Amino acid sequence: MNPRTVADLARVHPDPTVTAVICGDRTLTYGELDEAGNRIAAAFRAAGLEPGARVAYLGLESVDYYAALLGCAKSGTVLVPVNFRLTATEIAYILDDSDTALLVVDESLRSSASAPQIPVVTAEEFPQWYGGHSGDDPGLEISADDAVVQLYTSGTTGLPKGVVLAHRSFFAVRTALSEAGEDWIDWRPGDIGMIGIPGFHVGGIWWATQGFASGATMVALPRFDSGTAVRLIRELGVTTVCVVPSMLRLMLDDPGADPASMATVRKVVYGGSPISESLLQQAIEHLGCEFAQIYGLTETGNTAICLPPEAHVPGSGLLRAAGRSYPGFGVKIIGSAGASLRTGEVGEICLRTPGHMLEYWRRPEATAETLVDGWIHTGDAGYLDADGYLYLCDRIKDMIIVAGENIYPAEIENVLAKYPAVADVAVIGTPDDRFGEQVHAFVALRPEAAATPRDLFLFCRDELAAFKIPARFEFVDRIPRNPSGKILRRELRDRYWPAAGRRIN
């Protein structure tokens, strides 16, 4: 059967004894995953959670995380995965903004989740908490348009927004490719897929659902480690991998990553941030397998654009492309007035996809700005060539991507502006060979005030997740601004990006 909702995922395999997910030393078969989802749904009902209630999950990857996803889908509740790398302040904001009704949290992270008004179940207790409830299907009628996941993405104002995704968001690409007879991201009987991207990112949870929908065995990492990833590929015979480019680089550089140890890999799907041509060429030569690049946003339900395997030809100019839209999807480039631009002209990338978000949680104005007549306005700049391939050039909304993590300058600027010695600050992304980009802060100090990079680093450490803290603090006399007070980021970037040829790395 082809799944229509996330609730169907554990029922697609004809043999319920086949392993569905492996994480650490625990596994769940398809039958066990389905039953766990039923028991969790029953436990949620017993706890008084009505359809639409938010269930937050703060923890490392585990088999229970995916069981919780099924439990939410079967009970009509909405899973809110929380990035465990965030600070206590950031986590508290998400729990409050989402109106979380129940929190499942790793014991080691419980001190980071200060929310006394929210019922808490530790991840360690979770299997026993739901284990005594009925394993029968709850039989709730679920629509493909019902909300099932709410993911938080950083915003240009410095406050993250909850992107609400429906069940259909996870099956739009699969349906489109199947109906068109295409297999850009194909799955085959016996596939073993590795989930390199964490499940609190849309790419990780989307990739997991694709594997489950195809009856594959999915291998999740509690947290990404290149040595562990390479070892599991060798030991388990992993055939398909989904990673961000920085993960791919770390895996290729790992001492254990000789071609023989990764010989079972037949396809690598990558995305989350642009990839350098040199890294892609190295990966193609080292692994000798198929590659597919995906591009999209949390707001598009993950991928809406794909560079298919046949375009990954060494030396081809298409290796600089993000790809082309899936059959039945749409992409257009618009100018500042909103009109579509011609081939080769750079403007804002807009994507039309049946997987697009329902809304930004309780932010109708922000939703209306991003989702316009069925088109997601990405805030990225790019152009289309004559064959419909999309090329990325810049980020209209100034977002920085560090190892696949989306970071917005405004959030960091807001924190640094609170430091007593800081008069003005501007943050940009600069090229970094290992992580794609690094966060670079320009700081103007108040007259007669003093501060060191270490002072600012220590201040940020209590306010920001580690991956958001600037890698470099540069002290300047003033921050360049236009007459209306807006930071002239391009003036700052020009010192660092000319040699890169494009404003993303």
N, C-alpha and C positions, 0 to 999 in steps of 0.2 A: 504494500500500500504506500501511496505517497502521502506524507504528513500534511495536514492542513493547519494544525496548530502545534505549539510546543508540547502540549499534553499528549500528542500522538507519538512523539519521538521514540519512546522506549517500546512501542508496539509494532514498529515497522519490520523488525527482524523476524523471519519465519522460525528461527531457532532461538528460544529465550535463554538457552544455556551458553550462547556465545558471549564472550566478554565485551562489555560496552565501554567501560572506562577503567583505566589503571592510574593510580596516583600513589606514589610512595610504596608502601607495603600492602595497600588495600586495593581490592578490585570489586566491581559490581558487574554481573551479567546483565543482559537486557531484561531478563525476567525480574532480577533483583532490583534493577533501577526502576522499573515500572512499579513494582510493589512498594519500594521505598517512597516513590512519589505519591502513591495512594495513601500511605500511612502519614506522610508529612501533611498532605491535604487534610486528612482527618484530624490530625493534631492541631492544625491551624484553626479549624472549625471549633474544636473543643476549647481552644484558647480565646474564642470569641472574635476571631478575625473574619470580617465579612469580605465579599468580593470587592476589589478595589483597594483594600488595605495594603500598606507598604511593609514589606519584610526586608530589613537590611541584613547584609552578610558582610562581615568584616573579618577577613582571615586569609590565610594562605590557600592555595588551590587544594582541593580534596575531592574525593568521590562524593562526599555529602554536599558539596557546593552544587554539583550537577543534579543531585537528588533534590536539593532545595529548589532549583529551577523548575524541575518537573512538578514538585509539590505546589509551587505558586501557580503554575499553569493549570493544574488540575483543580485548584481551589478558587481560581479567579483573583487571587491576590497578585501583587506586583513585586518582583524581586528588585531590590536596590543594592547592587554590588558596590562596596566601598573600597577604594584604593587603600591598602594597608600601609602605604608609604606616607600618607598624609599626616599632618600634625593633629594633636587633639583638638585644636581650635577649628581646623578645617573639617574634621570628622563631625564635630558637634554641629557645625553649620548644616551639613548635609542631612544629619539625622533630624534636625529641627525643621529644615525646609521641606523635607519629604513627608513630614508627619509620620515618621516610622512608628509602627504599632508593635513590632517585635524585632529584637536585634539578636542575631546569631554571631558570636564573636569568639575568636581564638582566645584562650585564657591569657596567653602572653601579650595580647593586645588590649585586654580589658581596661587597663589603666588609661588607654588612649581614647576610650569611648565613655566620656563622662556625661551620662544622660540618665539620671536617677528616676525620671518619670517613665522610662521605657522598659518594659519587661525584657529581661536578658536570659538567653540560653547560651552557654558556652558551646563551642564547636565540639569539645571533648564530650560533653553531655548530650549533644544533639541526637546521636543514634538511639540512646536509651530514652530520650524525651519523646521521640515519635514512635519508637519501636513497638510499644504496646497498643497502638491504635490499629484500626481495621486496615487490612491490605486490599480491600475491595475498591474497585473504581468508584469515585464519588458520584459519577454520572452527571456532573454539572454541564449544562449546555454552554459551550464556549464558541465565540465568534472569532474569525481570523482578524477582525478589526479591534478586538478587545486588547487593552494594555496588558503587557506581561513583564516588561523590564523597564526600569528607569535608571539611566546612566547619567552621571554628572560630568559635565565638561566645563572647563574654565571659560570665563566670559571676559569680554573686553572691559567691563567695569570692575573686574577683579573678583567678582562673586560668581561661583559656578552655577550653571543652570541644569535642571533635571530634564534630560531628553527622554520623553516617553515613547517607547516603541511597542508596536502591536505584534501579535503573532505573525502576521503577514510579512513583517520586516525580515524575518529569518528564512523565508521561503521564496521571496520574489526572484532572486537571481536563479535559483535552482529551477523554478517553474519556467522562466524565460528561456534559459538555455535548453531545457528539455523540449519545450514546444518548438524551438527553432532547430532542433537536431544538432546542437553544438555541444562540445565537451571541453571548453576552455579550462574549467576546474572540475575535472572528472573524478569519479570515485569508482573503484572496481571491487569485485568480490574478494574478500580476504585482506582488504587494505587495513593498514595500521597507521593511524594519523597521530602526529605529535602536535599538541597545542602549546606552541612556544610563547604566545602572547597571553598575558594574564586574563582571567575571566572577568575582571572588573573593567576591561576595555572592550569596546564593541567588537574589535577584531578577534579577540579570544573567545568570547561567548558565541559569536557568529560561526567561527570555524568549528567549534565543538558541535553546534547544532547541525552543521552540514555533514559532519561525520556520522552523527547519530542517525540522521535522516537517511543515510546510505547504508546503515548497518555495519559501519566500520568499527574497529576497536580503537578508542581514543586514549592517548597517553598524555596525561597532564603532569606538569612539574609543579611541586609545591611553590617553588619560586625559580625563575630561570637561572641556570648555571650552565655555562657552555660545556664544561667537562661532563656533567651529568647528562646533558642532552646528547652529546656524542656517544657516551657509553650506552645509553638506552637505545639509541638508533641501532647500534651494533648488536646489543643483547636481545632486543625484541624484534628486530627486523623491520623497523619503521619504514614505511613506503612513501608517506606524504608528510610534509612539514609546513607549518605556517609561522613565519617570524617577521620581525621588523629588521631592516637592513643592519642595524648595529648588532643584533643577535647573530645574524648570518656571519658578520665579520668575526665576532668572537669565536664562533664555532669553527670557522676555517682556520683561525690562528691557534686553536687548541692543539696541544701536542698529540692528542689521540686521534685527530681528524685526518688520518691518511685515507686516500680514496677507497681502499679495501674495507675500512671500518664503516664507511657510509655507502657501500655499494648497493644496499637495498633501496635507497631513496630514489624514487622515479620522478618525483615532482616536488618542487619547492614553490610555495605561494608566499609572496612577500608584499609588504605594504606598511602603512602607518607613517612613513616619511619617505621622501625621495631617496633614491639609491644612486651612488656615484657609478659612472661607467666603469671605472677601474675595478671596483668591488664586484660588479656584475660580471665583468669579463673573467675575473679570477674565479668566481663561483661556478660559472659555466665550464671553465677549463678543468677545475678541480673535481666537480661532482659528475659532470657528463650526463646530467638528467634534464628533464623539462623544467622550465621556469614560467611562472605566471605572476605578473604584477597586478595588484588591485589598488584602486584609489576610490576613496569616498570619505564620508564623515559619519560621526555618530548620528547626525541628523538625517542622513540618507539610509540609515539602517545598515551601515558599513558600505560595502563596495557598490559602485554604480558604473565604474570604468574598469576595464581590464586590458592589460597588454598580454595577449595570448601566447602560448608557447611558440607558435610558428614565427612570431615576430622577434624572438630572442636569437638573432643571428649575430655572431661575433663580428664587430666592425660596422654593423648596420646603424644608420641614423635613428632607427626606431628605438634603440636602447635608451635614448634620452626622452622618449615619450612615456606618458603615464598610461596610455592605451586608448581604447575606443569604447563607446557605450555598449552595454549588453543589448541583445535584440529586444526591441520594444521599449527600451529606456531612451532617455534623451539627454543631450548636452548642447549648450549654447554659450556663446560669449557675448556679454553685453557691455555697452559703454556707460559712461556716467549718467547719461540721460535715460538709460534703460532699454535702448534699442539694440537689436542684435548686430554684431559686427561681422565684417567679411573675413574670409579665410586669411590667416596670417596676422590679423590684427589682435593686439593684446587687450584684454578687458577682464571683467569678473566672470568666473566660471559658474554657471548655473546648471543644476542637474535635475532631471525629471525621472523619478523612479517609484514604482509601486511599493517600495520598501521604506518610503520616507516616514519620518516621525509623525506621531499624532500631534504633539505640541511640546513646547517647553512648559514644564509643570508650573501651573498658575502664573504664567507670564504671557498673557495674550498679546501684548504689544510686541514683545520680542519674537513671539511666534509669527505674527503678521509680517514682521520685517524679514524673517528668514524664509518662511514658506509662503510663496506668492503664486497663486493660481497653479498650484501643483508643482512648482519649481522651487528647489532648495538653492538659495543664494549662498554660495560657499565662503565668500570672502577671500578666496584664492584668485590670483590673476594667472591667465594663460591664454593660449591661442590654439586654434584648430588648423590642421593642414588640409590639403585638398582631399585626402582619403579619410578624413574624419578622426584622425588621431589627435589626442589632446596632449599639449605640452605645458608644463607648469613653469611659471616665470618668477612669481613673487607672491607675497601674502598681503592682500589688501588690508586685512585686519591685524597685521603685525605679529601673528602667532609665531612662536618659536617651537621647534620640535627637537627634543633631546632624547635620542634613543627611543623614538616612538611616543614619548610623553608630550602632550600638548601643553604649552606654557604661554601665558599671555603676559606681556610686559607690564600692563596696568596693575596686575596683582602684586608684582614684585616692587614696582615703583611706589605703590601705596604703603607697603611695609617699610621700605627704606626712608620714605618721607617722614616717618614717625621718629626716626633717630634724631636726637636733639641737634647734632652738629651738621646735619644735612640741610642745605638750602634748596637744592633742586636735584633731580635725578632723571635719567633716561635709560631704558633697558632695550637692548637689541639682541639678536642672535648672530653669532659669528661662526665661520666655518670650523669644523672640528673633524679630523680624519676618523676618529673612533666612534663618536656618537652623532655624527651628521652636523650638529650645531652645538654650541655652548652658550650659556647665558652670560652676557657681558653688560656690566652696569657702568654708566658714566655718572660720576658723582661730583656735584659742586657743593663745597662746604660753606658754611656761614662765615662771615668775617671773624677772624681771630679764633675760630673753632678748629679743633683738631680731631682727626680720626684716622685709623689705619684700616687696611683691608681686613685684618683679623678682627678688629672691633666690629666692623659691619657684618662679617661672616658670622660671628657669635650672636649678634643681634638677630640676624635672619634665621639662625638655627632654631630659635624658639618660636618663630612665626611661620616658617615655610617648610614644606617637605624638602628633603635633601636634594632631590633632582631639580628643584626650582631655585636653589641658592646660586647666585652668580658664581661662575668659575673664575671670573676676573672682575676686579673693581678698578676702574681708571678714574683718577681725580682730574677734573678739568675746571677751568675758570668759570665757565658758564655752559648751560645747555642750550643748543640752538633751537629757537622757536620762531614760528611765523607771527605776523601781527595779531592774529587771533589767539595766540598762546599755545598752539599745537606744536608738539615736538617735531622737529625736522629729522625724522629717523633716517631718511635716505642720505642726508648729509653725514650722519654718523656711520652708516653702513658703507658708504663709498670707500672708506679707508681700508676696509677688510674684504670686500667682495669682488673687486674688479677681476682678479685672476680666476675666480670661480666660474665666470661666464653666465651665471644665473644667480638669483638672490635666494636660492634654497640649496641645500647641500645633501 
